[in-house]
Structures are given as structure tokens and as C-alpha cells.
Amino acid sequence: MRWKVALVSFILFCPCALCYGQLRFASVGGEKGYSAMRASYVADLDNGFILTPQYGYYRMSDKEIDEAGSTSRYGLEVRYELFDLVDVLTDLIWQPQAVGYEGVIYRAGLSWEPFYYFYGIKNPVLTMRVGQERLRSYVDHTGKDLPNGAFRQVGTTIITDASFDIKRLHLQGTWHKVIKYSSRVPQDVTFSWAEVPYMTAVLQGYMKDCYAIRLSYPTDFVTPYVSLARYHYDQRRQVASAVSAGLHMKLWDMELTGGIEVFEPRREDNRKTYFSLSMDVPM
């Protein structure tokens, strides 16, 4: 575990000597020892480039130390200001083999600010990315080795994001869609990492599509927020949901956020609740 901490620290802190940026940590905790953590550093190189190295981790078991039961992801987003209102961005995510799964994701896209103010709408930002995710599952959902070797899945994806301000409200929305999977997912096979927008907790499965919205009310010191997401997995018609709510607070130069994330709030048998905490520190 120590070499992972050292590697992540180097990735996150090495840009600090060259630029100014924002360091962010986010974590959640849940039942049976579930824990997840995200870390990123937004490094503005002051030449049109913005680099954002990222790290993600979660543990599915309730064991204190269990490397076999934990999963990590490493990522890097590169953003370049092509014009005053248009940015080009690419990102790469690597998930080394752990718990019987591994994967690589790469995407590219554009971010556009069409105007500053129009009929009460301010600071709109539209972003679109397309890419592929190449995933491998070596085990079934019970953790047993697959009899025919690894199941390989390639998904072609599109992600659209939008955000804007209207009066004192800040609204965000996103839509994730897998345009095509290369293979039909066997009934007993899943994947170890599935993300839901605006949530820190990590799920499992081959996500087919997801849309989510987030509403916040910024003030000088405290910003309440609420999020709603709807999603479903490949080969499943049933739609799942997740909600989150919390407070974002400014303390001197730091920003702290505390909240709660509830998956399947209307289905008691499948309901999962997590408590989140994040911190943003300017460097």
C-alpha cells in the first residue's frame, strides 16, 4: 500500500512547483466498512494548458487491510484553451488489475462557453466528450474465475455536460451514454467500477446510460446542494436512482463539503446510504 501512496503523492504534488492550482479530496463511508476516496489536482500551467491528475480508490469489504478487496484508478485530464471560449480536452483512466478486473478508458472532446449573459442565464458551459472503455472481467459476480478466461468488453461512449447560473442558482446537468458495447454481457458477469455523476460512491456493473442534475444555491459562506441521478445497466430494463444533498462551506482559503448519498431511496431491499466529505485547498 505504501508504494501506491508514494506514487499518488508524486503525481498530485509534482505540478505544484511549476504552477498554481486546486487540490481536492473527497471520500465516502458506508455499511460493512465500505469506503471510497477521490483525489485530484487542477494545475494551471499558465500557457493555455490545464493538467488534472486524478486518483480513485474504494474497498468493497469490511476488512481493515485487504489489498485483494480494494480497487484503484489513475487518471489524467489535459485541457488546452484553443480559443477564448473553446477548450480542447482529453482524458485517460487506467485501472490496474485487482479483484479480478482491469480496464482502460480514453476520451476526447470540446468545452464551449457560448455567451456570458442572455435573458437571465449567465456563464453557460457546454462540454461533449466521446471515447472508448476497454474492460476485462476475470471472475463472475461471486468472485470465482470464469471458466473460459477473461470476458472482454469494449464500450463506445458519449458524455455531455452543461452548467449555468440563473439568478442565485447554479444548475448542472450531465448525460452519459454507451452507444455500443462490443459483446453481450453474460448473466453472471459484472464489472468492479461503475460511476454515477455527482456521487463519490462507486458501484459495480456495466453501466448503459445515466443522466443526472445538480442544483446549488451559492452564498458567501454556505452553499446547499441537491442532486438526482437516474441510470440503468446493460441488459437490464429497470431504471435505478440515486440522490444526494449536503452543504458546501468556505473556511478561510479552504472549502469543505459534507453530505449524504442514497442509492435506491425508494427500494428498501436495495437501498445503500453513504456519508461524504470533501475538501478543496488552493495551492
C-alpha positions in Angstrom: 0.0 0.0 0.0 2.9 2.4 0.7 4.1 2.5 -2.8 0.7 3.4 -4.0 0.6 6.3 -1.6 4.0 7.5 -2.7 3.1 7.3 -6.4 -0.2 9.2 -5.9 1.6 11.8 -3.8 4.2 12.3 -6.5 1.5 12.6 -9.3 -0.6 15.0 -7.3 2.1 17.3 -5.9 4.8 17.4 -8.6 3.0 20.1 -10.6 2.9 22.4 -7.5 6.4 23.7 -8.1 5.6 24.8 -11.7 2.1 26.3 -11.4 -0.9 27.3 -9.2 -3.9 25.0 -8.8 -6.5 23.4 -6.7 -6.1 20.2 -4.6 -9.3 18.3 -3.9 -10.0 15.2 -1.7 -13.4 13.5 -1.5 -14.3 10.4 0.5 -17.4 8.4 1.5 -18.1 5.8 4.1 -20.9 3.3 4.3 -22.1 0.0 5.7 -19.8 -3.0 6.4 -16.6 -0.9 6.1 -17.3 0.4 2.6 -15.1 3.3 1.8 -14.2 5.3 -1.3 -11.8 8.2 -2.0 -11.1 10.5 -4.9 -8.2 12.9 -5.2 -7.3 15.4 -8.0 -5.1 18.4 -8.6 -6.1 21.0 -11.1 -2.8 22.5 -12.3 -2.9 25.7 -14.4 0.4 25.9 -16.3 -0.4 29.5 -17.4 0.3 28.7 -21.1 -3.1 27.6 -22.1 -2.7 24.1 -20.6 -4.5 22.8 -17.5 -3.5 19.3 -16.2 -5.6 17.4 -13.8 -4.0 14.2 -12.4 -6.6 12.0 -10.6 -6.7 9.1 -8.2 -9.7 7.0 -7.1 -9.9 4.1 -4.6 -12.6 2.1 -3.0 -12.9 -1.0 -0.8 -15.8 -3.4 -1.0 -15.1 -5.5 2.1 -15.3 -4.8 5.8 -11.7 -5.9 6.4 -9.3 -3.4 7.9 -6.5 -4.3 5.4 -7.3 -6.2 2.3 -5.4 -5.4 -0.9 -7.3 -8.1 -2.8 -10.6 -6.4 -1.9 -9.7 -2.9 -3.0 -9.7 -1.2 -6.4 -7.7 1.8 -7.6 -7.9 4.1 -10.6 -5.4 6.5 -12.0 -6.3 9.3 -14.5 -5.0 12.4 -16.2 -7.1 15.1 -18.0 -5.4 17.5 -20.3 -7.2 20.7 -21.2 -6.0 23.3 -23.7 -7.5 26.8 -24.4 -7.9 26.7 -28.2 -9.8 30.0 -28.4 -11.1 32.4 -25.8 -14.4 30.4 -25.5 -13.4 27.0 -26.6 -11.2 24.4 -24.8 -10.0 21.0 -26.2 -9.7 18.3 -23.6 -8.6 14.7 -23.4 -8.5 12.2 -20.5 -7.1 8.8 -19.9 -8.0 6.5 -17.0 -6.1 3.3 -16.1 -7.5 0.7 -13.7 -4.8 -1.9 -12.9 -5.9 -5.5 -12.4 -7.4 -6.0 -8.9 -10.2 -8.1 -7.5 -10.4 -9.9 -10.9 -11.0 -6.7 -13.0 -9.0 -4.2 -15.1 -9.7 -1.5 -17.6 -8.5 1.5 -19.7 -10.7 4.5 -20.7 -9.8 7.2 -23.1 -11.8 10.2 -24.3 -11.5 13.5 -26.2 -13.9 16.4 -26.5 -14.6 20.1 -26.6 -15.8 22.6 -23.9 -17.6 25.8 -25.1 -18.8 29.0 -23.4 -21.3 30.4 -25.9 -22.0 33.7 -24.1 -21.8 35.4 -20.7 -25.3 36.6 -20.2 -28.6 36.1 -22.1 -32.1 36.5 -20.7 -31.1 35.9 -17.1 -28.8 33.0 -17.9 -25.2 33.6 -17.0 -21.9 31.7 -17.5 -23.2 28.7 -19.6 -20.7 26.0 -20.3 -21.3 23.1 -22.7 -19.0 20.1 -22.9 -19.0 17.0 -25.0 -16.6 14.0 -25.0 -16.5 10.8 -26.9 -14.3 7.8 -26.3 -13.9 4.1 -25.5 -13.7 2.0 -22.4 -11.8 -1.3 -22.7 -12.7 -3.5 -19.7 -11.8 -7.1 -18.6 -13.6 -9.3 -16.1 -11.7 -12.4 -14.9 -14.3 -13.5 -12.3 -18.0 -13.8 -12.0 -20.2 -11.9 -9.6 -19.3 -14.3 -6.8 -15.5 -13.9 -7.3 -14.9 -17.3 -9.0 -12.7 -17.5 -12.1 -14.5 -17.5 -15.3 -14.2 -21.0 -17.0 -13.5 -19.6 -20.5 -11.0 -17.0 -19.4 -11.4 -13.2 -19.2 -14.6 -11.6 -20.6 -13.5 -8.6 -22.7 -15.9 -5.7 -23.2 -15.4 -2.6 -25.4 -17.8 0.3 -25.0 -18.1 3.4 -27.2 -19.3 6.3 -25.1 -20.5 9.8 -25.3 -20.7 12.3 -22.4 -22.4 15.7 -22.5 -22.3 18.2 -19.6 -24.0 21.6 -19.2 -23.9 24.2 -16.4 -25.2 27.7 -16.0 -26.3 30.3 -13.4 -29.8 31.8 -13.2 -30.2 34.5 -10.6 -28.6 33.0 -7.4 -29.0 29.3 -8.5 -26.3 27.2 -10.1 -27.6 24.3 -12.2 -25.6 21.4 -13.7 -26.7 18.5 -15.8 -25.0 15.5 -17.5 -25.9 12.6 -19.7 -23.7 9.5 -20.1 -24.5 7.0 -22.8 -22.8 3.9 -24.1 -23.5 4.0 -27.8 -22.5 0.4 -28.3 -21.0 -2.5 -26.4 -18.9 -4.9 -28.4 -20.3 -8.0 -26.6 -23.4 -9.2 -24.8 -22.7 -9.3 -21.1 -23.1 -12.8 -19.6 -25.7 -13.1 -16.9 -23.2 -13.9 -14.1 -20.5 -11.4 -15.1 -20.2 -7.8 -13.8 -17.5 -5.1 -13.6 -16.0 -3.7 -10.5 -16.3 0.1 -11.2 -19.4 2.0 -12.3 -19.7 5.7 -11.7 -22.8 7.8 -11.1 -22.4 11.6 -11.8 -22.3 13.9 -8.8 -21.8 10.9 -6.5 -18.5 9.9 -4.8 -19.5 6.3 -4.0 -18.6 3.6 -6.6 -21.0 0.9 -7.8 -20.5 -2.3 -9.8 -21.8 -3.3 -13.2 -21.7 -2.4 -16.9 -23.5 0.9 -17.0 -25.5 1.6 -20.1 -26.7 5.1 -19.7 -27.2 7.7 -17.0 -28.5 11.3 -16.6 -28.2 13.5 -13.6 -28.9 17.0 -12.4 -27.4 19.1 -9.6 -28.9 22.3 -8.1 -27.0 24.5 -5.7 -27.6 27.9 -4.1 -24.3 29.7 -3.6 -23.9 32.3 -0.8 -20.8 34.0 0.6 -20.2 31.3 3.2 -22.6 28.3 2.8 -23.9 26.7 -0.3 -26.6 24.0 0.0 -26.9 21.5 -2.9 -29.1 18.6 -4.0 -28.5 16.0 -6.8 -30.6 13.4 -8.6 -29.4 10.7 -10.9 -31.2 8.0 -12.9 -29.3 5.1 -14.6 -29.6 1.6 -15.8 -27.2 -1.3 -16.5 -26.7 -3.1 -19.8 -29.2 -5.9 -20.4 -31.5 -4.5 -17.6 -34.6 -2.5 -18.4 -35.2 -1.5 -14.8 -34.1 2.1 -14.0 -32.2 2.8 -10.8 -31.9 6.1 -9.0 -29.6 8.0 -6.5 -30.0 11.2 -4.6 -27.5 13.3 -2.6 -27.7 16.5 -0.6 -25.4 18.5 1.6 -23.6 21.8 2.4 -20.6 23.4 0.9 -18.8 25.8 3.3 -15.9 28.3 2.9 -13.4 28.5 5.7 -10.6 30.9 5.0 -8.9 29.6 1.9 -10.3 26.1 2.3 -13.7 24.8 1.1 -15.4 21.9 2.8 -18.4 19.9 1.7 -20.4 17.4 3.7 -23.3 15.4 2.5 -25.3 12.2 2.2 -25.7 9.9 -0.8 -28.6 7.4 -1.0 -28.8 4.8 -3.8 -32.2 3.3 -4.5 -34.1 5.5 -2.0 -37.5 4.0 -2.8 -36.4 0.4 -2.8 -35.7 -0.6 0.8 -34.1 -4.0 -0.1 -31.5 -2.4 -2.4 -31.0 0.9 -0.6 -27.5 1.9 0.2 -26.5 5.0 2.2 -23.1 6.7 2.2 -21.8 9.8 4.0 -19.5 12.0 2.1 -16.8 14.6 2.9 -14.6 16.6 0.6 -12.0 19.4 0.9 -10.6 21.9 -1.7 -7.4 23.6 -0.9 -5.7 26.2 -3.2 -2.0 25.6 -3.8 
